[in-house]
Amino acid sequence: MLQATPTSTELDDVVATTLRMRAAIESVVTGRPELVRVTVAVLLAEGHLLIEDVPGVGKTTLAKALARSIDCSVGRIQFTPDLLPSDLTGVNIYRSQTHEFEFRPGPVFAHIVIGDEINRASPKTQSALLECMQEAQATVDGRTYPLPRPFLVVATQNPVEMEGTYPLPEAQRDRFMARLTVGYPSIESELDMLDLQETSDPIDSLVAVTDAVQVKAAIETTRRLYAAPAVKRYIVDLVTATRQDQGLRLGASPRAAIQLLRAAKALAAMDGRNHVLPDDVQQLTVPVLAHRLLPSTESRLSGRSTSDIVTDIVARIPLPASATAGRTRRAVG
C-alpha cells in the first residue's frame, strides 16, 4: 500500500531539523558544506557512512560533530588489530548470585556508532558489523537483539596503502551507503580553523540541536517522498552501466540502486521538495557507487579510479525526459 506524500508541514520540519544540524556541524567542520550536506542526507536515508582519507584531516571530528548535534546514545569503537567481535556486539556474563547469564551490550547498541580507523581491525572483527548494518540487529550466542532506531554507523578509515591497514571486504563496503573524502581544507578554511581551535576544541561547546525522536520523524517523512518511474529507471540504468563497463570487474549491486534512491530522497527532503529530481541522483552517484566497484587491471594501470569511471557513466547516460510530471515543487497540506 502506497503512503501519501509528505505534507508541507512535514517537509518544513525536515528542512528546519536538518538546517540546525548542518549549522551545528559546520561550526566545527569549517569550509566543507557539501561534505556536511551529504553526511546529514545519509542519516535521513537510514544508511551508513564511510569517511576515508589520510590522518589528521578531520574524519573523526566530522563523525563526532554529527553525534554531538543529536541528543541520542553514541557508541565509540577504536578499531585495533587485537579487537574481537564480542568487543563490538557485547558478551554474556555469568552471574553467580542468580546462576544466570546476563547480556552486557557492546558499543553497537547506540543510535550513532563511531568506528574509528575501521580498517585497522582484522576482517573477522569487521564482519561483526555486517548483520548490525544491514538488519539493525545483533546476534550473540544464538540470541538476536534489536538495535535502537535510528541507527547509523559512521566509520573512518585510512587509505589502504598506509601501514597497518586491512582492506575492507566487498560485502562490508557494500553496506555503507556512501563514502566521503574529507580532503585538505582551503587556505582560508585552514586559517579559520587555527583561529577557532587556537585555545579550545569547538566540539566541546557543541550542543544538541535535535533528538532521536525528531530524526526518526524526519526519516519517516523522507521515505514517503515521490520518485517518478523515469527517475527509478534512470537509477537502474546507471547501476546497470557499472556492470557492463569494461573498466570495471565488479559493478554495483541491487542494494546500491536501493540506497541511491533513498539518498536522493534525502537530498530532496532537505531542499523542501516532495519529489526526487535526476539532479539529486547525479549529485550522489560518486559517493554512493564508487566505493562498491572494483576496477579492472587496465584501469588500475592507467590510473583511472572508480570515481572517474562513475563520472564518465553519468555523463553518457541520458537524463529522463520527464521525471516530475504532475508533481508540484512543494506538497499540498
URPEWO-V571951 format. One record per helix or strand. SS is the DSSP state (H for helix, E for strand). FROM is the first residue (numbers start at 0). TO is the last residue. If there is no record, write none. Layout:
BEGIN
SS,FROM,TO  SS,FROM,TO
END
This chain:
BEGIN
H,7,25  H,32,43  E,48,51  H,58,67  E,69,70  E,73,77  H,85,88  E,89,94  E,99,104  E,111,115  H,117,119  H,122,125  H,128,134  E,136,139  E,142,145  E,151,156  H,169,173  E,177,179  H,186,195  H,201,204  E,209,210  H,211,222  E,225,225  H,228,243  E,247,249  H,253,269  E,274,274  H,277,291  E,293,294  H,296,301  H,305,315
END
